[in-house]
Amino acid sequence: MASGQVQPILDALKTVAVVLKEESVPFALAGGYAVYARGGADSRHDADVVILEEDAHRARTALHGRGLEVLDPPEDWLFKVRHEGEIVDVIYRLASGPVDEPLLGRAEEMTVDSVRMPVMAATDLVISKLMAMTEHYCDLSPILAVIRSLREQLDVAVVEQAASQSPFARATLGLARDLSLLPASGHDIPTRTDAREERP
């Protein structure tokens, strides 16, 4: 994605993050930008943050109070924020389950285009993407690219346990192993601590 296309949505994402930080609303960067912030595949097509559902009203009020447009989609697991024509999804229920304090607690503080913000753990990112797969959405290329680029940061045993609940997730992990993207055992991958903190 060209940098000119990236910057407007990145600016929207940073604006939302700064408001949530200033209003002390716990959150974490999710989606393609979180993968990218962790040194993963360049999948910056979605600007997502996750919050606790109990904080949704407070977050909406804070964002609206800063002049941002808050939108209500038909789905009942998120709301959207518009900033200069760009949309940021504020999510409180992922396909893998409700956003909770342990998930936010596993997030790691990183610098994203000069703004410090918590970024979802790689393991949680991969699980959320695996569990979003259904018979109506089963494109393996993006999730395999994410697994390939984040594999050194994954707790594969935890990913396997979560994937056991979904035939689509199990099949994806099986293919990832066949392609040598994952080891035979979930205990063979070291944890990487040198994730890229700042990307243009």
Secondary structure, 3 states (H helix, E strand, C coil): CCHHHHHHHHHHHHHHHHHHHHCCCCEEEEHHHHHHHCCCCCCCCCCEEEECHHHHHHHHHHHHHCCCEEECCCCCCEEEEEECCEEEEEECEECCEECCHHHHHHCEEEEECCEEEEECCHHHHHHHHHHCCECCECCHHHHHHHHHHHHHHCCHHHHHHHHCCCHHHHHHHHHHHHCCCCCCCCCCCCCCCCCCCCCC
